[in-house]
Amino acid sequence: MPSKTGDPPCPLSDSINAATRSVHAKLNKLVISRLRLALPPQADDASQYVAGLLHVTPIYNTFESLWGKVLESPGPPGAPSLDQRHLNDITYDLAETQLDDDPDPRRQLAVSERIRQLLANLYSGGLQRSQALEKDLVSLTCWSSRTLAEQLNDASESPALGDFLAHMRISVEKSPHNLLAYAWVLYMALFSGGRFIRALLENIYPAFWVPASAQRPAPATLANIATTKTQPLSFFRFDTPDDGEDLKREFKKRFCDQEGALTEPERQEIIQEARCIFEYMIRIIDELDDICAKDKDTAESRLLSLRSRDSVIVENERRQHSADMAQKAPARVETKHSLEEGGRGHVKFG
């Protein structure tokens, strides 16, 4: 809500959170309920988790590549160039994020120097998630780079996700400042609900993460996967001294410092874009429900038969893990209650 005349403006982050509270709560409940179906004991392997990542990865790819294009865009005649460190920080190759409906990923955007500098000051290479997501997908599937690109393009052609990606490109090309909405919602999600989800995933028995190609994994392989450093959870982890909490603090400070450069109409547009993000995410979850409910043979073909691992190995590993976890009953009870309560206060996307 706009502040009263003479009052200091409400922080943009608080305004986004207030404006998205109801749709945020709806998304939280959907994430928790669907997450339970994709993990043990309801699921014996990571097939449905992979389906989810295939729909999340294009969102981060598109968002982060658009941000990179803004930073690489030329300023108006006579404008000073950006600090080279911002450009050197762009570690993700924009060409690798190209989707079939985006034939020219390096096409430059028209960006005012004010907004370009704002986004350069907010940018942090350590927050980038595109490479981490693709790393997790390769670990979970053993796909080649070509197969991964084909699978991501296939997912991106689904109606809800395709609409979201098209909307994102149009929105950012028209109003580059809308990248602030995506930055706040998509990155802050990883420091609230993402922490809770990561804790659940780290406690899953190792065989759950073994790709289909490793049909009879050696005990040493399972022991290696059991360590937190080798689980395919790069998306939720940050390689910093404070496990990303330092990145979070710095990002929130920069977000607050830069919002003063925005006009009031731009602030309102960012808030509205944040609402759209949540609404599209809800549509995507509904779409995933349909994909995961398809005929078993069709689903396995789509995910290259991720369910082909030896069921005896999986069952033995699950039983051993259950016995080990029985010694941690209090923690497991707390987690179970958190899930049954719909994740109140845990899973937050913003």
The 8 nearest C-alpha neighbors of each residue, nearest first, counted from 0:
[[1, 2, 14, 9, 18, 17, 267, 3],
 [2, 0, 3, 8, 9, 263, 267, 14],
 [1, 3, 8, 6, 0, 4, 9, 7],
 [2, 4, 6, 5, 1, 7, 8, 0],
 [3, 5, 6, 2, 7, 1, 8, 9],
 [4, 6, 3, 7, 2, 8, 1, 9],
 [5, 7, 3, 4, 2, 8, 9, 1],
 [8, 6, 9, 5, 2, 3, 4, 10],
 [9, 7, 2, 10, 6, 1, 3, 11],
 [8, 10, 11, 2, 7, 14, 13, 1],
 [11, 9, 13, 12, 8, 14, 255, 258],
 [10, 12, 14, 13, 15, 9, 258, 266],
 [11, 13, 15, 14, 10, 16, 183, 255],
 [14, 12, 16, 10, 15, 11, 17, 9],
 [13, 15, 11, 17, 12, 16, 18, 10],
 [16, 14, 12, 270, 18, 13, 17, 19],
 [15, 17, 13, 19, 14, 18, 20, 12],
 [18, 16, 14, 20, 15, 19, 13, 0],
 [17, 19, 15, 16, 20, 14, 270, 274],
 [20, 18, 16, 22, 17, 274, 23, 21],
 [19, 21, 23, 17, 22, 18, 16, 24],
 [22, 20, 24, 23, 19, 25, 18, 17],
 [21, 23, 25, 24, 19, 20, 26, 277],
 [22, 24, 20, 26, 21, 25, 19, 27],
 [25, 23, 27, 21, 22, 26, 20, 28],
 [24, 26, 22, 23, 28, 27, 21, 29],
 [25, 27, 29, 23, 24, 28, 281, 30],
 [28, 26, 24, 30, 25, 29, 346, 23],
 [29, 27, 31, 25, 26, 341, 30, 32],
 [28, 30, 26, 32, 27, 31, 33, 25],
 [31, 29, 27, 33, 28, 32, 34, 26],
 [30, 32, 34, 28, 29, 33, 341, 27],
 [31, 33, 29, 35, 34, 30, 28, 36],
 [34, 32, 36, 30, 35, 31, 29, 37],
 [35, 33, 31, 37, 36, 32, 30, 38],
 [34, 36, 33, 32, 37, 38, 31, 41],
 [37, 35, 33, 34, 41, 38, 42, 32],
 [36, 38, 34, 47, 42, 35, 48, 33],
 [39, 37, 42, 35, 36, 41, 40, 34],
 [40, 38, 42, 41, 43, 37, 203, 35],
 [39, 41, 42, 38, 43, 36, 35, 317],
 [40, 42, 39, 36, 38, 37, 43, 35],
 [43, 41, 39, 38, 37, 40, 44, 36],
 [44, 42, 39, 207, 40, 41, 313, 45],
 [45, 43, 207, 42, 46, 306, 208, 38],
 [44, 46, 48, 47, 49, 207, 208, 37],
 [47, 45, 49, 48, 44, 305, 50, 306],
 [48, 46, 50, 49, 37, 45, 51, 291],
 [47, 49, 45, 51, 50, 46, 37, 52],
 [50, 48, 52, 46, 51, 47, 45, 53],
 [51, 49, 47, 53, 48, 52, 46, 54],
 [50, 52, 48, 49, 54, 53, 55, 47],
 [53, 51, 55, 49, 54, 50, 56, 48],
 [54, 52, 50, 51, 56, 55, 151, 49],
 [53, 55, 52, 51, 56, 154, 57, 50],
 [54, 56, 52, 58, 53, 57, 51, 59],
 [55, 57, 58, 59, 53, 54, 52, 132],
 [58, 56, 60, 59, 55, 61, 54, 155],
 [57, 59, 61, 56, 55, 60, 62, 164],
 [58, 60, 62, 56, 61, 57, 129, 63],
 [61, 59, 57, 129, 63, 58, 62, 96],
 [60, 62, 64, 58, 59, 63, 57, 65],
 [63, 61, 59, 65, 64, 60, 58, 66],
 [62, 64, 66, 65, 60, 61, 59, 67],
 [63, 65, 67, 61, 66, 93, 62, 60],
 [66, 64, 68, 62, 67, 63, 61, 69],
 [67, 65, 63, 69, 64, 68, 62, 70],
 [66, 68, 64, 70, 65, 69, 63, 71],
 [67, 69, 65, 71, 66, 70, 72, 64],
 [68, 70, 66, 72, 67, 71, 108, 65],
 [71, 69, 67, 68, 72, 119, 115, 66],
 [72, 70, 68, 69, 67, 73, 86, 107],
 [71, 73, 69, 107, 70, 108, 68, 74],
 [74, 72, 71, 75, 107, 80, 110, 109],
 [73, 75, 112, 78, 72, 76, 111, 110],
 [74, 76, 78, 77, 73, 112, 111, 110],
 [77, 75, 78, 74, 73, 79, 112, 80],
 [76, 78, 75, 79, 74, 80, 73, 112],
 [79, 77, 75, 76, 74, 80, 112, 73],
 [80, 78, 77, 81, 74, 112, 76, 75],
 [81, 79, 78, 82, 74, 73, 83, 77],
 [82, 80, 83, 79, 116, 85, 119, 86],
 [81, 83, 84, 85, 80, 86, 119, 79],
 [84, 82, 86, 85, 81, 87, 80, 88],
 [83, 85, 87, 82, 86, 88, 81, 89],
 [86, 84, 88, 83, 87, 82, 119, 89],
 [85, 87, 83, 88, 84, 89, 70, 71],
 [88, 86, 84, 89, 85, 83, 90, 82],
 [87, 89, 85, 86, 124, 90, 84, 123],
 [90, 88, 87, 86, 91, 124, 67, 85],
 [89, 91, 88, 92, 124, 87, 127, 86],
 [90, 92, 89, 93, 130, 129, 95, 64],
 [93, 91, 94, 95, 90, 96, 89, 64],
 [94, 92, 95, 96, 64, 91, 104, 97],
 [93, 95, 92, 96, 97, 104, 105, 103],
 [96, 94, 93, 92, 97, 91, 148, 98],
 [95, 97, 93, 94, 60, 98, 64, 61],
 [98, 96, 94, 95, 104, 101, 99, 93],
 [99, 97, 101, 100, 152, 96, 102, 155],
 [98, 100, 101, 102, 152, 97, 155, 156],
 [99, 101, 98, 102, 97, 165, 156, 152],
 [100, 102, 98, 99, 103, 104, 97, 165],
 [103, 101, 100, 104, 99, 97, 98, 105],
 [102, 104, 105, 106, 101, 97, 94, 100],
 [103, 105, 106, 97, 101, 102, 94, 93],
 [106, 104, 103, 107, 68, 93, 94, 71],
 [107, 105, 103, 104, 108, 68, 72, 102],
 [108, 106, 72, 105, 68, 109, 69, 71],
 [109, 107, 110, 72, 69, 172, 106, 68],
 [108, 110, 107, 111, 72, 172, 69, 73],
 [111, 109, 108, 115, 112, 114, 175, 69],
 [110, 112, 113, 114, 115, 74, 109, 75],
 [111, 113, 115, 114, 74, 116, 110, 75],
 [112, 114, 111, 116, 115, 117, 260, 110],
 [115, 113, 117, 116, 111, 112, 118, 176],
 [114, 116, 112, 118, 117, 113, 111, 110],
 [115, 117, 119, 114, 113, 118, 112, 120],
 [116, 118, 114, 120, 115, 119, 257, 113],
 [117, 119, 121, 115, 120, 116, 122, 114],
 [120, 118, 116, 122, 121, 117, 115, 85],
 [119, 121, 117, 118, 122, 116, 253, 257],
 [122, 120, 118, 119, 253, 254, 117, 123],
 [121, 123, 119, 120, 118, 124, 85, 250],
 [124, 122, 125, 126, 121, 127, 88, 250],
 [123, 125, 126, 127, 88, 89, 122, 90],
 [124, 126, 123, 127, 246, 237, 238, 239],
 [125, 127, 124, 123, 128, 246, 186, 237],
 [128, 126, 124, 125, 129, 63, 123, 130],
 [127, 129, 131, 130, 132, 234, 126, 59],
 [130, 128, 60, 132, 131, 59, 127, 133],
 [129, 131, 133, 132, 128, 134, 91, 127],
 [132, 130, 234, 134, 233, 128, 129, 133],
 [133, 131, 135, 234, 129, 134, 130, 56],
 [132, 134, 136, 130, 135, 131, 137, 129],
 [133, 135, 131, 137, 132, 136, 130, 138],
 [136, 134, 231, 138, 132, 133, 137, 139],
 [135, 137, 133, 139, 138, 134, 140, 132],
 [136, 138, 141, 140, 134, 142, 139, 135],
 [139, 137, 135, 136, 141, 140, 231, 134],
 [140, 138, 136, 210, 137, 135, 141, 208],
 [139, 141, 210, 137, 142, 138, 136, 211],
 [142, 140, 137, 138, 139, 210, 143, 212],
 [143, 141, 140, 137, 146, 147, 144, 136],
 [142, 144, 146, 145, 147, 141, 137, 148],
 [145, 143, 147, 146, 148, 142, 137, 149],
 [144, 146, 148, 143, 147, 149, 142, 150],
 [147, 145, 149, 143, 148, 144, 142, 150],
 [146, 148, 144, 150, 149, 145, 142, 143],
 [147, 149, 151, 145, 146, 150, 152, 144],
 [150, 148, 146, 152, 147, 151, 153, 145],
 [149, 151, 153, 147, 152, 148, 146, 154],
 [152, 150, 154, 148, 153, 149, 53, 155],
 [151, 153, 155, 149, 154, 150, 98, 148],
 [152, 154, 150, 156, 151, 155, 149, 157],
 [155, 153, 151, 156, 152, 157, 54, 150],
 [156, 154, 152, 161, 153, 157, 160, 151],
 [155, 157, 161, 153, 154, 158, 152, 160],
 [156, 158, 155, 154, 161, 160, 159, 153],
 [159, 157, 161, 160, 162, 156, 286, 155],
 [160, 158, 162, 283, 161, 157, 282, 163],
 [161, 159, 163, 162, 157, 158, 155, 283],
 [162, 160, 156, 158, 155, 164, 163, 159],
 [161, 163, 165, 159, 160, 164, 158, 166],
 [162, 164, 160, 166, 161, 165, 167, 279],
 [165, 163, 167, 161, 166, 162, 160, 168],
 [166, 164, 162, 168, 167, 163, 161, 169],
 [165, 167, 163, 169, 164, 168, 170, 162],
 [166, 168, 164, 170, 165, 169, 171, 163],
 [169, 167, 165, 171, 170, 166, 172, 164],
 [168, 170, 166, 172, 167, 171, 173, 165],
 [169, 171, 167, 173, 168, 172, 174, 166],
 [172, 170, 175, 174, 173, 168, 169, 177],
 [171, 173, 169, 170, 174, 175, 168, 108],
 [172, 174, 170, 171, 169, 175, 168, 109],
 [173, 175, 171, 176, 172, 177, 170, 178],
 [176, 174, 171, 177, 172, 178, 173, 110],
 [175, 177, 178, 174, 179, 114, 265, 171],
 [178, 176, 269, 179, 175, 180, 174, 171],
 [177, 179, 181, 176, 180, 175, 182, 171],
 [180, 178, 182, 177, 181, 176, 183, 269],
 [181, 179, 273, 183, 178, 269, 177, 182],
 [182, 180, 178, 184, 179, 183, 185, 273],
 [181, 183, 179, 180, 185, 186, 184, 178],
 [182, 184, 180, 181, 187, 186, 185, 179],
 [185, 183, 349, 181, 187, 182, 186, 348],
 [186, 184, 188, 182, 181, 187, 183, 349],
 [187, 185, 188, 189, 182, 183, 184, 126],
 [186, 188, 349, 190, 189, 184, 183, 185],
 [189, 187, 348, 349, 186, 185, 191, 190],
 [188, 190, 193, 187, 186, 191, 192, 235],
 [191, 189, 187, 188, 193, 194, 192, 247],
 [192, 190, 193, 188, 194, 347, 189, 346],
 [346, 191, 193, 347, 195, 345, 194, 188],
 [192, 194, 189, 196, 191, 195, 190, 188],
 [195, 193, 197, 192, 196, 191, 190, 198],
 [194, 196, 192, 198, 193, 197, 345, 199],
 [197, 195, 193, 199, 198, 194, 192, 200],
 [198, 196, 200, 194, 199, 195, 193, 201],
 [197, 199, 195, 201, 196, 200, 194, 202],
 [200, 198, 196, 197, 202, 201, 195, 203],
 [199, 201, 197, 202, 203, 198, 196, 232],
 [200, 202, 198, 199, 203, 197, 227, 230],
 [203, 201, 200, 199, 204, 198, 324, 205],
 [204, 202, 200, 201, 205, 207, 199, 39],
 [203, 205, 320, 206, 317, 207, 202, 316],
 [206, 204, 225, 207, 221, 224, 208, 203],
 [207, 205, 209, 208, 313, 204, 316, 221],
 [206, 208, 44, 205, 209, 204, 45, 43],
 [207, 209, 206, 205, 45, 210, 139, 44],
 [208, 210, 206, 207, 213, 211, 139, 205],
 [211, 209, 140, 139, 212, 213, 208, 141],
 [210, 212, 305, 308, 213, 307, 214, 306],
 [211, 213, 210, 214, 141, 140, 308, 209],
 [214, 212, 211, 216, 215, 210, 209, 308],
 [213, 215, 308, 212, 211, 309, 216, 307],
 [216, 214, 213, 217, 309, 312, 308, 212],
 [217, 215, 213, 220, 214, 218, 221, 209],
 [216, 218, 220, 219, 215, 221, 222, 213],
 [219, 217, 221, 220, 222, 216, 223, 215],
 [218, 220, 222, 217, 221, 223, 216, 224],
 [221, 219, 223, 217, 218, 222, 216, 224],
 [220, 222, 224, 218, 223, 219, 205, 225],
 [221, 223, 219, 225, 220, 224, 218, 226],
 [222, 224, 220, 221, 225, 226, 219, 229],
 [225, 223, 221, 229, 230, 226, 222, 205],
 [226, 224, 222, 205, 223, 221, 227, 230],
 [227, 225, 224, 228, 223, 229, 230, 222],
 [226, 228, 230, 229, 225, 201, 224, 232],
 [227, 229, 226, 230, 224, 231, 225, 232],
 [230, 228, 224, 227, 226, 231, 223, 225],
 [229, 231, 224, 232, 227, 228, 226, 225],
 [232, 230, 135, 233, 138, 229, 139, 208],
 [231, 233, 234, 230, 235, 135, 236, 197],
 [234, 232, 236, 131, 235, 231, 135, 132],
 [233, 235, 131, 132, 232, 236, 128, 135],
 [234, 236, 233, 232, 197, 193, 189, 237],
 [237, 235, 233, 234, 232, 238, 242, 243],
 [238, 236, 243, 242, 239, 235, 125, 233],
 [237, 239, 242, 236, 243, 240, 125, 241],
 [238, 240, 242, 241, 243, 237, 245, 246],
 [241, 239, 242, 238, 243, 245, 244, 237],
 [240, 242, 239, 244, 243, 245, 246, 238],
 [243, 241, 239, 237, 244, 240, 238, 236],
 [242, 244, 237, 246, 245, 241, 239, 247],
 [243, 245, 247, 246, 241, 242, 248, 190],
 [244, 246, 248, 243, 247, 241, 249, 242],
 [247, 245, 243, 249, 244, 248, 250, 126],
 [246, 248, 244, 250, 245, 249, 251, 243],
 [249, 247, 245, 251, 246, 250, 252, 244],
 [248, 250, 252, 246, 247, 251, 253, 245],
 [249, 251, 247, 253, 252, 248, 246, 254],
 [250, 252, 254, 248, 253, 249, 247, 255],
 [253, 251, 249, 255, 250, 254, 256, 248],
 [254, 252, 256, 250, 255, 251, 121, 257],
 [255, 253, 251, 257, 252, 256, 250, 258],
 [254, 256, 252, 253, 257, 258, 251, 10],
 [255, 257, 253, 254, 258, 252, 259, 251],
 [258, 256, 254, 259, 255, 260, 117, 253],
 [257, 259, 260, 261, 255, 256, 254, 11],
 [260, 258, 257, 261, 256, 255, 262, 11],
 [259, 261, 258, 257, 262, 117, 113, 114],
 [262, 260, 259, 258, 265, 266, 263, 257],
 [261, 263, 265, 264, 266, 260, 259, 258],
 [262, 264, 266, 265, 267, 261, 1, 268],
 [265, 263, 267, 266, 262, 268, 261, 269],
 [264, 266, 268, 262, 263, 267, 261, 269],
 [267, 265, 263, 269, 268, 264, 270, 262],
 [268, 266, 270, 264, 269, 265, 271, 263],
 [267, 269, 265, 271, 266, 270, 272, 264],
 [270, 268, 272, 177, 266, 180, 267, 271],
 [271, 269, 267, 273, 15, 272, 268, 266],
 [270, 272, 268, 274, 273, 269, 267, 275],
 [273, 271, 275, 269, 274, 270, 268, 180],
 [272, 274, 180, 276, 270, 275, 271, 269],
 [275, 273, 271, 272, 277, 276, 19, 278],
 [274, 276, 272, 278, 273, 277, 279, 271],
 [277, 275, 273, 279, 274, 278, 280, 272],
 [276, 278, 280, 274, 279, 275, 281, 22],
 [279, 277, 275, 281, 280, 276, 274, 282],
 [278, 280, 282, 276, 281, 277, 275, 163],
 [281, 279, 283, 277, 282, 278, 276, 284],
 [280, 282, 284, 278, 279, 283, 26, 277],
 [283, 281, 279, 285, 280, 284, 159, 286],
 [282, 284, 286, 280, 285, 281, 159, 160],
 [285, 283, 287, 281, 286, 282, 280, 288],
 [286, 284, 288, 282, 283, 287, 281, 289],
 [285, 287, 283, 289, 284, 288, 282, 290],
 [288, 286, 290, 284, 289, 285, 291, 283],
 [289, 287, 285, 286, 291, 290, 292, 284],
 [288, 290, 292, 286, 287, 291, 293, 285],
 [291, 289, 287, 292, 293, 288, 286, 298],
 [292, 290, 288, 293, 289, 287, 47, 298],
 [291, 293, 289, 290, 288, 294, 295, 298],
 [294, 292, 290, 291, 298, 295, 289, 297],
 [293, 295, 297, 296, 298, 292, 291, 299],
 [296, 294, 298, 297, 299, 293, 292, 300],
 [297, 295, 299, 298, 294, 300, 293, 304],
 [298, 296, 300, 294, 299, 295, 301, 293],
 [297, 299, 301, 295, 300, 296, 293, 294],
 [300, 298, 304, 302, 296, 301, 297, 303],
 [299, 301, 303, 297, 298, 302, 304, 296],
 [300, 302, 298, 299, 303, 297, 304, 150],
 [301, 303, 299, 300, 304, 305, 298, 46],
 [304, 302, 300, 301, 305, 299, 140, 298],
 [305, 303, 299, 306, 302, 307, 300, 211],
 [304, 306, 211, 307, 303, 46, 302, 299],
 [305, 307, 304, 308, 44, 211, 46, 299],
 [306, 308, 305, 211, 304, 309, 214, 212],
 [309, 307, 214, 211, 306, 310, 213, 305],
 [308, 310, 311, 312, 214, 313, 307, 215],
 [309, 311, 313, 312, 314, 308, 307, 43],
 [312, 310, 314, 313, 309, 315, 316, 308],
 [313, 311, 315, 310, 314, 309, 316, 215],
 [312, 314, 310, 316, 311, 315, 206, 317],
 [313, 315, 317, 311, 316, 312, 310, 318],
 [316, 314, 318, 312, 317, 313, 311, 319],
 [315, 317, 319, 313, 314, 318, 320, 312],
 [316, 318, 320, 314, 315, 319, 204, 321],
 [319, 317, 321, 315, 320, 316, 314, 322],
 [320, 318, 322, 316, 321, 317, 315, 323],
 [319, 321, 323, 317, 322, 318, 204, 324],
 [322, 320, 318, 324, 319, 323, 317, 325],
 [321, 323, 319, 325, 320, 324, 318, 326],
 [324, 322, 320, 321, 325, 326, 319, 327],
 [323, 325, 321, 327, 326, 322, 320, 328],
 [326, 324, 322, 327, 328, 323, 321, 331],
 [325, 327, 324, 328, 323, 322, 329, 321],
 [326, 328, 324, 325, 330, 329, 331, 323],
 [327, 329, 331, 325, 330, 326, 332, 324],
 [330, 328, 332, 331, 327, 333, 326, 334],
 [329, 331, 333, 332, 328, 327, 334, 335],
 [332, 330, 328, 334, 333, 329, 335, 327],
 [333, 331, 335, 329, 334, 330, 328, 336],
 [332, 334, 330, 336, 331, 335, 337, 329],
 [335, 333, 337, 331, 336, 332, 330, 338],
 [336, 334, 332, 338, 337, 333, 331, 339],
 [335, 337, 339, 333, 338, 334, 340, 332],
 [338, 336, 334, 342, 340, 335, 339, 333],
 [337, 339, 335, 341, 342, 340, 336, 334],
 [340, 338, 336, 341, 337, 335, 342, 334],
 [339, 341, 337, 338, 342, 336, 343, 335],
 [340, 342, 338, 339, 28, 343, 31, 337],
 [343, 341, 345, 337, 338, 340, 346, 344],
 [344, 342, 345, 341, 340, 346, 337, 27],
 [343, 345, 342, 346, 347, 192, 191, 337],
 [346, 344, 342, 192, 343, 347, 195, 191],
 [192, 347, 345, 27, 342, 191, 344, 195],
 [346, 348, 192, 191, 188, 349, 345, 27],
 [349, 347, 188, 184, 192, 187, 23, 346],
 [348, 184, 188, 187, 347, 183, 185, 16]]
